Amino acid sequence: MDRTERFYKIHRLLTQRRLVTRDQFLQELEVSRATFKRDLEYLRDRMNMPIVWDRDQGGYRLDEDAPQAHLFQLPGLWFSAEEIHALLTMEQLLERLQPGLLGAQVKPLRNRIRRILDSGDFKAEDLTRRIRILQMGVRPVDPDNFQAISSALLSRRRLRIDHYRRARNETLSRDVSPQRIVFYRDNWYLDAWCHLRQALRTFSVDAIGNATVLAKRAREITDATLDEHLGAGFGIFSGRAAHTAVLRFNPVRARWVSRETWHPDQDGSFELDGAYVLKVPYSDSRELVMDILKYGADVEVLAPAELREQVREQLDAAASTYKR
């Protein structure tokens, strides 16, 4: 690692561990004693980092009471992969929301994110030009409907919506109590209590038309109930997980899938030949089947038999489409 990166790592170690021994520094930084000594001198003398040697505890720490403590500042900011992804995603998400969804409220927030990006070693313009976050399958949302949904959600009012059910090609009017808005796989969803069905439902926001805020108070559902009902299934489909899919990926595909998170409660293990067996809980198989199909011959459904049959039927139907 280069010198600037070492400076940040020294600061992070001191901040996280409070006390760091010389050997721990040398091991983490992978440098010689002489290099470490020069780094300490530079940080103390040039950058006013209040590093002190604690003789009693046998390590280095930051002296928060030192007169120069308030003067210390690192020259710029390095972002981790997670941080840069979060910032750029927020910036692009807010750009997509403009101008109709949140209006003038969005601009100061976007400017603040740009200033955070500019505070690093590189300009925000360079970061957004050189680092791309690609989105696929984005479905446009009506700004007025989104605004009505957001208003009802935060003011805890009921909504009357015209919901277009794509599978049946029909529109159904219903009153709902909005609970939360979810941004999932580049699209917006509304978790709500449906007063027509007397149950929790998840609605794709782009399929909602004529959203109207009602005067009646929304029914409150606890976070625990929402998480249990809407978070236990696979993907966006709700319901308590009642099944466990057992999927076997071949050794080549396993190199990718073994590092992926399909579900918070998943379980995975390697076989002797390098194949990877992934166990995923689910309630509704629709989204899971779609995810399985995209791996083609690289995956086999071992269980349950019902899921295996669903995937086989889809593969047979796809193959028949290409028969001459």
Secondary structure, DSSP 8 states (H G I E B T S, - for coil): --HHHHHHHHHHHHHHHS-B-HHHHHHHHT--HHHHHHHHHHHHHTT---EEEETTTTEEEE-TTSTTGGG---SS----HHHHHHHHHHHHHHHHHTTTSSGGGHHHHHHHHHHHHHTSSS-HHHHHHH------S-----HHHHHHHHHHHHHTEEEEEEEEETTTTEEEEEEEEEEEEEEETTEEEEEEEETTTTEEEEEEGGGEEEEEEEEEE-----HHHHHHHHSSSSTT--S---EEEEEEE-HHHHHHHTT--S-TT-EEEE-TTS-EEEEEEES--HHHHHHHHTTGGGEEEEE-HHHHHHHHHHHHHHHHHT--
